[in-house]
Amino acid sequence: MNELRSLIEDRTRQQVESVRLNRVRMITAASMSLASAVTAFLVPRGTPRVTVILLAIAAVFWLIAEWRRVPVRKQELSREGRDNARAGTAALSRALGQRTVFFTAWRENLDEAPGLESWGERAWRGEAGALETGAGETLTGKEPRNERSPRGPPVRRAP
């Protein structure tokens, strides 16, 4: 179980380390917010200025979201890794418990093997005799009536 847990933790650590800040998005958001803030002072009052100010505010929010995305994603991956490790070790523990129960019952029932072998031989001899009697006869010697086959339409047997 320790091997499974360490394997899952290693994979989780690799995933967490692979999360990086997207510099292109960060630079784009920063330059967009700076350009919008400067443009807001250059544009005449009214609707154009309000539009540029709203654009600057949106760019600042985008910058903050990009900056916060990396730590949040790393926390999320760490939490998923811990949950996966816990679930994996629990499943392995249950499987090992079932294995123990199975082999315990198997060893206890090994004493029954000779009896089952002799039963199998007797059952096979009985089946072999039934097969030799033919398809149109039964063990009672009576001819069968039209019957419904369990696998399909009614079967008519020849006399």
Disulfide bonds with the S-S distance in Angstrom:
none
